[in-house]
């Protein structure tokens, strides 16, 4: 998984009752764009350090 600042991360739970979340990647910790990421979550505006699992994917910006 590789991302750039501004890309969207989409998390879709694989189990019943798991909440789906969307966020914007606002910071990278590695120059190659690999995880972890600083993500601003759209549901509450908080920025957290996020290590994506198999239920997450990146929606890249079109430039």
C-alpha positions in Angstrom: 0.0 0.0 0.0 1.4 3.4 -1.0 -0.2 6.8 -0.5 0.4 10.5 -0.9 -0.7 13.4 1.3 -4.3 14.2 0.2 -5.2 10.7 -0.8 -8.3 9.2 0.8 -8.2 6.1 2.9 -11.4 4.0 3.0 -11.9 1.4 5.7 -14.7 -1.1 5.3 -15.1 -3.6 8.1 -15.2 -7.3 7.2 -17.4 -8.2 10.2 -21.0 -7.4 11.1 -21.2 -4.3 13.3 -17.9 -2.8 12.3 -18.3 0.8 11.4 -17.0 2.0 8.0 -14.7 5.0 8.0 -13.3 7.4 5.5 -10.4 9.8 6.1 -7.8 12.0 4.4 -4.1 11.2 4.6 -2.5 14.3 6.0 0.9 13.0 6.9 3.4 10.3 5.9 6.0 8.8 8.1 8.0 7.1 5.3 9.3 8.7 2.1 8.0 5.8 -0.1 4.4 6.4 1.0 4.0 3.1 3.0 2.1 3.0 6.3 1.7 4.2 8.9 -0.3 7.4 8.0 -1.6 10.4 9.8 -5.3 10.4 8.9 -7.9 13.1 9.5 -11.1 11.1 9.9 -14.1 12.6 8.1 -16.6 11.6 10.8 -15.1 13.6 13.6 -12.1 15.6 12.2 -9.6 14.0 14.6 -6.1 13.2 13.3 -4.7 9.8 14.4 -1.8 7.6 13.5 -3.2 4.7 11.4 -1.8 1.4 10.5 -4.2 0.1 7.8 -5.3 -3.5 7.8 -6.7 -5.7 5.1 -10.1 -3.9 5.3 -8.6 -0.6 4.1 -7.7 0.7 0.7 -6.4 4.0 -0.8 -8.3 6.2 -3.2 -5.6 8.1 -5.0 -6.1 11.7 -6.1 -6.2 12.3 -9.8 -3.5 14.7 -10.7 
